[in-house]
Amino acid sequence: QVQLVESGGGSVQAGNSLRLSCTTAERIFSSYVVGWFRQAPGKEREFVAAMRRGGPFADYADSVKGRFAISRDNTKNSVDLQMNSLKPEDTAVYYCAATSSPVFPRRYGYDYWGQGTQVTVSS
């Protein structure tokens, strides 16, 4: 059982940045597809970004393309989400997810999920 833990959430004003991290005790990130999702109050969970296993290739939702960047940090055993130029509509609980399936791009069908971290952006 893979346990994912998110960190880095918080409250910021619009235009600022936050960096989220997803970590796990197992060294899986080089062989798993890892994604970030978010769920705003009253809305369904939506895909944000994902990184292909074994390589730098990434997939982004149109709403965050050019503002967010997903990356893998092997020294920290983490997959991070750098969020720049934040907007109030980015306010949500952000979840990290992972799957051992090699299919990529992948915006659904993840096997493991973290508990989420709150991001609040005020105008």
GROMACS elastic network, one bead per residue, 0.5 to 0.9 nm:
[ bonds ]
;  ai    aj funct       b0    kb
    1   112     6  0.81059   500
    2    24     6  0.72654   500
    2    25     6  0.80812   500
    2    26     6  0.72698   500
    2    28     6  0.87835   500
    2    98     6  0.85650   500
    2   111     6  0.89551   500
    2   112     6  0.63957   500
    2   113     6  0.84396   500
    3    23     6  0.84116   500
    3    24     6  0.58795   500
    3    25     6  0.73901   500
    3    26     6  0.83671   500
    3   112     6  0.71844   500
    3   113     6  0.73647   500
    3   114     6  0.67509   500
    4    22     6  0.64286   500
    4    23     6  0.57581   500
    4    25     6  0.81418   500
    4    96     6  0.69118   500
    4    97     6  0.73492   500
    4    98     6  0.82588   500
    4   112     6  0.73139   500
    4   113     6  0.61790   500
    4   115     6  0.76598   500
    5    21     6  0.80104   500
    5    22     6  0.54740   500
    5    23     6  0.52856   500
    5    24     6  0.62481   500
    5    95     6  0.88620   500
    5    96     6  0.75812   500
    5   113     6  0.85004   500
    5   114     6  0.53070   500
    5   115     6  0.67708   500
    5   116     6  0.76488   500
    5   117     6  0.89136   500
    6     9     6  0.82293   500
    6    20     6  0.69127   500
    6    21     6  0.55506   500
    6    23     6  0.65624   500
    6    94     6  0.81343   500
    6    95     6  0.70113   500
    6    96     6  0.65234   500
    6   114     6  0.64015   500
    6   115     6  0.71187   500
    6   116     6  0.59546   500
    6   117     6  0.60031   500
    7    19     6  0.85825   500
    7    20     6  0.56749   500
    7    21     6  0.52757   500
    7    22     6  0.66114   500
    7    23     6  0.83702   500
    7   116     6  0.81014   500
    7   117     6  0.61795   500
    8    18     6  0.70813   500
    8    19     6  0.58690   500
    8    21     6  0.61883   500
    8   117     6  0.72985   500
    8   118     6  0.86583   500
    8   119     6  0.85727   500
    9    18     6  0.71164   500
    9    19     6  0.75183   500
    9    20     6  0.62185   500
    9    21     6  0.88606   500
    9    93     6  0.85465   500
    9    94     6  0.80935   500
    9   116     6  0.89515   500
    9   117     6  0.53312   500
    9   118     6  0.52517   500
    9   120     6  0.80343   500
   10    18     6  0.77760   500
   10   117     6  0.80437   500
   10   118     6  0.62043   500
   10   119     6  0.50623   500
   10   120     6  0.61977   500
   10   121     6  0.84641   500
   11    18     6  0.89547   500
   11    91     6  0.89795   500
   11   118     6  0.81981   500
   11   119     6  0.60070   500
   11   121     6  0.58452   500
   11   122     6  0.75413   500
   12    15     6  0.84271   500
   12    16     6  0.64082   500
   12    17     6  0.75552   500
   12    18     6  0.79404   500
   12    86     6  0.82330   500
   12   119     6  0.80490   500
   12   120     6  0.63723   500
   12   121     6  0.50769   500
   12   122     6  0.63503   500
   13    16     6  0.59260   500
   13    17     6  0.86857   500
   13    86     6  0.76914   500
   13    87     6  0.80514   500
   13    88     6  0.81109   500
   13   120     6  0.82689   500
   13   121     6  0.53009   500
   13   123     6  0.59299   500
   14    17     6  0.84611   500
   14    85     6  0.68631   500
   14    86     6  0.52309   500
   14    88     6  0.62730   500
   14   121     6  0.57064   500
   14   122     6  0.56944   500
   14   123     6  0.52646   500
   15    84     6  0.71065   500
   15    87     6  0.64698   500
   15   121     6  0.87630   500
   15   123     6  0.87366   500
   16    83     6  0.84292   500
   16    84     6  0.62224   500
   16    85     6  0.54586   500
   16    86     6  0.56462   500
   16    87     6  0.84435   500
   16   121     6  0.85873   500
   17    82     6  0.74663   500
   17    83     6  0.54107   500
   17    85     6  0.61330   500
   17    86     6  0.61301   500
   18    81     6  0.82720   500
   18    82     6  0.62044   500
   18    83     6  0.52218   500
   18    84     6  0.67283   500
   18    86     6  0.81027   500
   18   119     6  0.85140   500
   19    80     6  0.67845   500
   19    81     6  0.56199   500
   19    83     6  0.58806   500
   19    84     6  0.84966   500
   20    79     6  0.84136   500
   20    80     6  0.54541   500
   20    82     6  0.64222   500
   20    83     6  0.78495   500
   20    94     6  0.85779   500
   20   117     6  0.83537   500
   21    78     6  0.62103   500
   21    79     6  0.58352   500
   21    81     6  0.63737   500
   21    82     6  0.86922   500
   21    96     6  0.84780   500
   22    36     6  0.89648   500
   22    77     6  0.84844   500
   22    78     6  0.52595   500
   22    79     6  0.51681   500
   22    80     6  0.60773   500
   22    81     6  0.83735   500
   22    95     6  0.86285   500
   22    96     6  0.61153   500
   22    97     6  0.86466   500
   22   114     6  0.81692   500
   23    26     6  0.86756   500
   23    29     6  0.89159   500
   23    76     6  0.78656   500
   23    77     6  0.61658   500
   23    79     6  0.67675   500
   23    80     6  0.87146   500
   23    96     6  0.89150   500
   24    27     6  0.72303   500
   24    28     6  0.80302   500
   24    29     6  0.87138   500
   24    77     6  0.71618   500
   24    78     6  0.72437   500
   25    28     6  0.87207   500
   25    77     6  0.81955   500
   26    29     6  0.83730   500
   26    77     6  0.83183   500
   27    30     6  0.75093   500
   27    31     6  0.86106   500
   27    74     6  0.86733   500
   27    77     6  0.64323   500
   27    78     6  0.89371   500
   28    31     6  0.55183   500
   28    32     6  0.59365   500
   28    77     6  0.82699   500
   28   100     6  0.86733   500
   29    32     6  0.51376   500
   29    33     6  0.72172   500
   29    34     6  0.70115   500
   29    53     6  0.69347   500
   29    54     6  0.82165   500
   29    72     6  0.75266   500
   29    74     6  0.81078   500
   29    77     6  0.71639   500
   29    78     6  0.72346   500
   29    79     6  0.72841   500
   29    98     6  0.82480   500
   30    33     6  0.81062   500
   30    52     6  0.86439   500
   30    53     6  0.53593   500
   30    54     6  0.50319   500
   30    55     6  0.78420   500
   30    72     6  0.81553   500
   30    74     6  0.80941   500
   31    52     6  0.86093   500
   31    54     6  0.59114   500
   31    99     6  0.89857   500
   31   100     6  0.68411   500
   31   102     6  0.83507   500
   32    51     6  0.87679   500
   32    52     6  0.74288   500
   32    53     6  0.50445   500
   32    54     6  0.79173   500
   32    98     6  0.62248   500
   32    99     6  0.54710   500
   32   101     6  0.70478   500
   32   102     6  0.72841   500
   33    50     6  0.70281   500
   33    51     6  0.58649   500
   33    52     6  0.50051   500
   33    54     6  0.85940   500
   33    97     6  0.83779   500
   33    98     6  0.56179   500
   33    99     6  0.53966   500
   33   100     6  0.63413   500
   33   101     6  0.70385   500
   33   102     6  0.67631   500
   33   103     6  0.80770   500
   33   104     6  0.76260   500
   33   105     6  0.89257   500
   33   106     6  0.79658   500
   33   110     6  0.85803   500
   34    49     6  0.85464   500
   34    50     6  0.55384   500
   34    51     6  0.55011   500
   34    52     6  0.70171   500
   34    53     6  0.74867   500
   34    79     6  0.73915   500
   34    96     6  0.72049   500
   34    97     6  0.56778   500
   34    99     6  0.66517   500
   34   100     6  0.89126   500
   34   110     6  0.84664   500
   35    47     6  0.78095   500
   35    48     6  0.74750   500
   35    49     6  0.55653   500
   35    51     6  0.63048   500
   35    52     6  0.88413   500
   35    59     6  0.89655   500
   35    70     6  0.85764   500
   35    79     6  0.86744   500
   35    95     6  0.82616   500
   35    96     6  0.58246   500
   35    97     6  0.51228   500
   35    98     6  0.61735   500
   35    99     6  0.86823   500
   35   106     6  0.81825   500
   35   107     6  0.78148   500
   35   110     6  0.82285   500
   36    46     6  0.89027   500
   36    47     6  0.65440   500
   36    48     6  0.54027   500
   36    49     6  0.52107   500
   36    50     6  0.61197   500
   36    70     6  0.84732   500
   36    81     6  0.76837   500
   36    94     6  0.68550   500
   36    95     6  0.56111   500
   36    97     6  0.61786   500
   36    98     6  0.88330   500
   37    45     6  0.66379   500
   37    46     6  0.55020   500
   37    49     6  0.70162   500
   37    50     6  0.87850   500
   37    93     6  0.83612   500
   37    94     6  0.56763   500
   37    95     6  0.50772   500
   37    96     6  0.64304   500
   37    97     6  0.75780   500
   37   107     6  0.89031   500
   38    44     6  0.85029   500
   38    45     6  0.54468   500
   38    46     6  0.54580   500
   38    47     6  0.66206   500
   38    48     6  0.67219   500
   38    90     6  0.85932   500
   38    91     6  0.86789   500
   38    92     6  0.57935   500
   38    93     6  0.54019   500
   38    95     6  0.58229   500
   38    96     6  0.87457   500
   38   116     6  0.84305   500
   39    42     6  0.82654   500
   39    43     6  0.62849   500
   39    44     6  0.59362   500
   39    46     6  0.62519   500
   39    91     6  0.84708   500
   39    92     6  0.51619   500
   39    93     6  0.53047   500
   39    94     6  0.66069   500
   39    95     6  0.81648   500
   40    43     6  0.53621   500
   40    44     6  0.72462   500
   40    45     6  0.72692   500
   40    46     6  0.88292   500
   40    89     6  0.84919   500
   40    90     6  0.81334   500
   40    91     6  0.63894   500
   40    93     6  0.63607   500
   40    94     6  0.88071   500
   41    44     6  0.83247   500
   41    91     6  0.87804   500
   41    92     6  0.69899   500
   41    93     6  0.85287   500
   43    46     6  0.85692   500
   46    61     6  0.88426   500
   46   107     6  0.86123   500
   47    50     6  0.82916   500
   47    60     6  0.80222   500
   47    61     6  0.64959   500
   47   107     6  0.59190   500
   47   108     6  0.77499   500
   48    59     6  0.83837   500
   48    60     6  0.58814   500
   48    61     6  0.51603   500
   48    62     6  0.85233   500
   48    63     6  0.80758   500
   48    64     6  0.69773   500
   48    65     6  0.89784   500
   48    68     6  0.87017   500
   48    94     6  0.89086   500
   48   107     6  0.84298   500
   49    58     6  0.70857   500
   49    59     6  0.54612   500
   49    61     6  0.61979   500
   49    64     6  0.82603   500
   49    65     6  0.88081   500
   49    68     6  0.81754   500
   49    69     6  0.79158   500
   49    70     6  0.67186   500
   49    81     6  0.82635   500
   49   107     6  0.81143   500
   50    57     6  0.85534   500
   50    58     6  0.55620   500
   50    59     6  0.52479   500
   50    60     6  0.66890   500
   50    70     6  0.69566   500
   50    97     6  0.89525   500
   50   104     6  0.87045   500
   50   105     6  0.75057   500
   50   106     6  0.71918   500
   50   107     6  0.75960   500
   51    54     6  0.89287   500
   51    55     6  0.78023   500
   51    56     6  0.67993   500
   51    57     6  0.58889   500
   51    59     6  0.65161   500
   51    70     6  0.67541   500
   51    71     6  0.72841   500
   51    72     6  0.81509   500
   51    79     6  0.85786   500
   51   104     6  0.83715   500
   51   105     6  0.81867   500
   51   106     6  0.88928   500
   52    55     6  0.59394   500
   52    56     6  0.67331   500
   52    57     6  0.55242   500
   52    58     6  0.61142   500
   52    59     6  0.82584   500
   52   102     6  0.77646   500
   52   103     6  0.83910   500
   52   104     6  0.62245   500
   52   105     6  0.73078   500
   52   106     6  0.85971   500
   53    56     6  0.79424   500
   53    57     6  0.82682   500
   53   100     6  0.86237   500
   53   102     6  0.71371   500
   53   104     6  0.86423   500
   54    57     6  0.87711   500
   55    58     6  0.86501   500
   56    71     6  0.74605   500
   56    72     6  0.80689   500
   58    69     6  0.85267   500
   58    70     6  0.71013   500
   58    71     6  0.84455   500
   58   104     6  0.89527   500
   58   105     6  0.78072   500
   59    65     6  0.87814   500
   59    70     6  0.87422   500
   59   104     6  0.85751   500
   59   105     6  0.63115   500
   59   106     6  0.81184   500
   59   107     6  0.86981   500
   60    63     6  0.81295   500
   60    64     6  0.66304   500
   60    65     6  0.56594   500
   60    66     6  0.88404   500
   60    68     6  0.81032   500
   60    69     6  0.83496   500
   60    70     6  0.87123   500
   61    64     6  0.56685   500
   61    65     6  0.61350   500
   62    65     6  0.51668   500
   62    66     6  0.86584   500
   63    66     6  0.88264   500
   63    67     6  0.87005   500
   64    67     6  0.54094   500
   64    68     6  0.55696   500
   64    69     6  0.86495   500
   64    83     6  0.84546   500
   64    90     6  0.87233   500
   65    68     6  0.61527   500
   65    69     6  0.80593   500
   66    69     6  0.77083   500
   66    84     6  0.87388   500
   67    82     6  0.82242   500
   67    83     6  0.61710   500
   67    84     6  0.51229   500
   67    85     6  0.61447   500
   67    86     6  0.77618   500
   68    81     6  0.67221   500
   68    82     6  0.54718   500
   68    84     6  0.59544   500
   68    85     6  0.84669   500
   68    86     6  0.89194   500
   69    80     6  0.80762   500
   69    81     6  0.56531   500
   69    82     6  0.50861   500
   69    83     6  0.66546   500
   69    84     6  0.84660   500
   70    79     6  0.70428   500
   70    80     6  0.56369   500
   70    82     6  0.63467   500
   70    83     6  0.88125   500
   71    78     6  0.84671   500
   71    79     6  0.56282   500
   71    80     6  0.52997   500
   71    81     6  0.65866   500
   71    82     6  0.80754   500
   72    76     6  0.87528   500
   72    77     6  0.76722   500
   72    78     6  0.59518   500
   72    80     6  0.62061   500
   73    76     6  0.55431   500
   73    77     6  0.58098   500
   73    78     6  0.52712   500
   73    79     6  0.60682   500
   73    80     6  0.73559   500
   74    78     6  0.65390   500
   74    79     6  0.83847   500
   75    78     6  0.78806   500
   76    79     6  0.86076   500
   79    96     6  0.86406   500
   83    86     6  0.65727   500
   84    87     6  0.89710   500
   86    89     6  0.82476   500
   86    90     6  0.64619   500
   86    91     6  0.87297   500
   86   121     6  0.67609   500
   87    90     6  0.53697   500
   87    91     6  0.75752   500
   87   121     6  0.61237   500
   87   122     6  0.76400   500
   87   123     6  0.75006   500
   88    91     6  0.56353   500
   88   120     6  0.73401   500
   88   122     6  0.54839   500
   88   123     6  0.60457   500
   89    92     6  0.80720   500
   89   121     6  0.75325   500
   90   119     6  0.75666   500
   90   120     6  0.74542   500
   90   121     6  0.66832   500
   91    94     6  0.88928   500
   91   118     6  0.78197   500
   91   119     6  0.53915   500
   91   121     6  0.54095   500
   91   122     6  0.82818   500
   92   117     6  0.84360   500
   92   118     6  0.60677   500
   92   119     6  0.55041   500
   92   120     6  0.65869   500
   92   121     6  0.88183   500
   93   116     6  0.57929   500
   93   117     6  0.53429   500
   93   119     6  0.59861   500
   93   120     6  0.84760   500
   94   115     6  0.87258   500
   94   116     6  0.51992   500
   94   117     6  0.52553   500
   94   118     6  0.62085   500
   94   119     6  0.69846   500
   95   113     6  0.68748   500
   95   114     6  0.58385   500
   95   115     6  0.66327   500
   95   117     6  0.66546   500
   96   112     6  0.83466   500
   96   113     6  0.58768   500
   96   114     6  0.54443   500
   96   115     6  0.80792   500
   96   116     6  0.70068   500
   97   110     6  0.61389   500
   97   111     6  0.72369   500
   97   112     6  0.53900   500
   97   114     6  0.64204   500
   98   101     6  0.89500   500
   98   110     6  0.56207   500
   98   111     6  0.60856   500
   98   112     6  0.52024   500
   98   113     6  0.67149   500
   99   102     6  0.79899   500
   99   109     6  0.78601   500
   99   110     6  0.50581   500
   99   111     6  0.51409   500
   99   112     6  0.64817   500
  100   103     6  0.88716   500
  100   110     6  0.85094   500
  100   111     6  0.79235   500
  101   104     6  0.84828   500
  101   110     6  0.84825   500
  102   106     6  0.89524   500
  103   106     6  0.63342   500
  104   107     6  0.84713   500
  106   109     6  0.76166   500
  106   110     6  0.83386   500
  107   110     6  0.81607   500
  110   113     6  0.75944   500
  113   116     6  0.83157   500
  114   117     6  0.87797   500
